[in-house]
Amino acid sequence: MRRALFAYLVAALAATLGLAGTAPRYPGADTSVAVNRGNGRIAVLRGDKLEIFEAAGTSVSTIELPGKNPRILEFCGGNLLYVTRQVSNLPQVFVVITVDGRERLAFPNEGLSELFPSETSHLTLDGKGVYGFLPLDPPAREFFGLPESIPLGAGVAATYRFAGEKLLARGSEVFVGVVALSPDDMLLAVKGGGAMRHRSPGGVAWKREGGGGDWRLADVDPAAGTAVAIDGQGALVGLGLETGEVRWQSAAGSGPRVSDARLLRGGRVLAFAREPEKQAVVFDPASGKWSAAEVTQAFARQGMRAVLASWLDRTDSLAGLWQIGTASGIAWLIAGADGWYEVPLQ
């Protein structure tokens, strides 16, 4: 009787924790993951071993990383960005490598500057360089060679191309953010709401003004030709990349107040909201409707409500939640307390 009661309590506890019959696809509390949107590959870093998988699970390559406590950050094109510690007498260093482990860039370094690239820099979406955004001050003006006509405090969008080691910077008092599609192609958020696209050579391709306060560029999907911004009211705005037209937008006040967003396959948007409650919710531009059910029901079907709840409790963004392709369809990949779980969508 006691044994049966004990077994029942263990099973109930496991179900409550969302772990009944499940195990992480990529185990380890310190395991980090980055998903390549372009080709669906998944980079998994456990300890100092970085392994790259096809979406279906086939291993492509394995790379040993130097330093202590490395962490994978981004995977774009054929390059990966990771951070590691205690290398070359530096407390922290960021490194870009190819999928076969060849180093493209490490920073900070004396060859460039401590100004750029920096810990806030990202891979360009094509993976061919890095980009960043910083305020214009005297050291930045001197480093980038920007003219005195651009006032101090202006926003500076900068890129660095690996091939040819080419540095490019644009500064303006109206710039408030940037996402670089390539080292020569920038999408910029501007003051007062709106965005613009700047190519080099060629200059401004288009500029779109918009209300609702300053926009933040949340995500860009070059393959779909779409960017999604979040306006000052926490509403979503979908823009066409070629002409900057507003393709759709969520009505202000009609849904949750969004703080992060990511474009999904098929044109819908995964959003993270903190108001009126913390939740991951899907927005469908075609219908204008919001739904938290797609996410929550997928976890409920697997008995993993607690995994989703734990992730929501620990995060303030969509970091740690990806939509991935699998051999059998599409799934969520989520960072749990003891590793990354795969949750099939049905």
Protein Blocks (a to p, Z undefined) as FASTA:
>chain_A
ZZmmmmmmmmmmmmmnopgoiacfbgcjkbccdddfknopacddehjaccdddfkopafb
dcddehehiacfbdchjbdcdddehihhiabdcddddfkopafbdcddfklcmkbccfkb
ccdfklpaccddddddfklmmmnopafklcghiacdddddfehpaacddddfkbgbdcdf
bfkbccdddehiaadddddehijabdcddehijaddfbdcfknopacdddfkopacdddf
klopafbdcdehiaccdfbdcddehhiacdddfbfbdcdddddfknopacfklmmmmmmm
nopmmmmmmmmmmpcbfehiacdddfklccdddddfkbccddddZZ
